[in-house]
Structures are given as structure tokens and as C-alpha cells.
Amino acid sequence: MAELGGTMFRDLTDKRIRRGVFHSVTELIDAIMEYIAVNNENPKPFVWTANADAIIGKVSKCRVILETLH
């Protein structure tokens, strides 16, 4: 699920935020809400490209790294 959120934020950043100029937080929020509304008019399903074993393997590697850092 984190991947899905990362993809959404990457697209939002690349397609709307970096292309805009915002003079206030309100303008930024309005731009984000507009982007979401337009995207929701023609939603595309998220398709997993990795199999479960690959995902579990990555999670296991990350866990080992995190545990060794603390």
C-alpha cells in the first residue's frame, strides 16, 4: 500500500506541483484538490508488477537494515 501512496505523491509532485507557482498555502491546497478531482474523473487501477515473494524479500532486507541501525 505504501507503494501506491508513493506513486500518487510522485505523480502529484511531477505533474502539478513542480509545474505551478503558488503565492499562498491556499493556492497550493486548491491546486492539489483540483489535481485529485481531475484524476478521479478517469481513475486508473494500480497494478502490482512484483510478485509477493519479491515484495516480502525487500521488506525483509529493509527490516534487517533498520534493526542494525538501532
C-alpha positions as CSV (number, residue, x, y, z in Angstrom):
1,M,0.0,0.0,0.0
2,A,2.9,2.4,0.7
3,E,3.9,2.0,-3.0
4,L,0.5,3.2,-4.1
5,G,0.8,6.3,-1.9
6,G,4.3,6.9,-3.1
7,T,3.2,6.7,-6.7
8,M,0.3,9.1,-6.2
9,F,2.6,11.7,-4.5
10,R,5.2,11.3,-7.2
11,D,2.7,11.9,-9.9
12,L,1.1,14.9,-8.0
13,T,4.6,16.4,-7.5
14,D,5.7,15.9,-11.1
15,K,2.5,16.7,-12.9
16,R,1.1,19.6,-10.8
17,I,3.3,21.0,-8.0
18,R,6.6,21.4,-9.9
19,R,4.7,23.0,-12.8
20,G,3.0,25.6,-10.7
21,V,3.7,28.8,-8.9
22,F,1.8,29.2,-5.6
23,H,1.7,32.5,-3.7
24,S,0.0,31.1,-0.7
25,V,-0.8,27.8,1.0
26,T,-4.4,28.2,0.0
27,E,-3.3,28.3,-3.7
28,L,-1.3,25.1,-3.2
29,I,-4.1,23.3,-1.5
30,D,-6.5,24.4,-4.3
31,A,-4.1,23.1,-6.9
32,I,-3.8,19.7,-5.1
33,M,-7.5,19.4,-4.7
34,E,-8.1,20.2,-8.4
35,Y,-5.4,17.6,-9.4
36,I,-7.2,15.0,-7.3
37,A,-10.6,15.9,-8.7
38,V,-9.4,15.7,-12.3
39,N,-7.6,12.4,-11.7
40,N,-10.7,10.9,-10.1
41,E,-12.8,11.6,-13.2
42,N,-10.8,8.9,-15.1
43,P,-9.2,6.7,-12.4
44,K,-6.7,4.0,-13.3
45,P,-6.3,1.0,-11.1
46,F,-2.9,0.4,-9.6
47,V,-1.3,-2.8,-10.9
48,W,1.3,-4.6,-8.9
49,T,4.3,-5.6,-11.0
50,A,6.2,-7.5,-8.4
51,N,5.1,-10.9,-7.0
52,A,4.6,-11.5,-3.3
53,D,8.0,-13.2,-2.8
54,A,9.9,-10.2,-4.3
55,I,7.9,-7.8,-2.0
56,I,8.5,-9.9,1.1
57,G,12.2,-10.2,0.2
58,K,12.5,-6.4,0.0
59,V,10.7,-5.9,3.3
60,S,13.0,-8.5,5.0
61,K,16.1,-6.7,3.7
62,C,14.8,-3.4,4.9
63,R,13.9,-4.8,8.3
64,V,17.5,-6.2,8.8
65,I,19.0,-2.8,7.8
66,L,16.7,-0.9,10.2
67,E,17.4,-3.3,13.1
68,T,21.2,-2.9,12.6
69,L,21.0,0.9,12.6
70,H,19.4,1.0,16.1
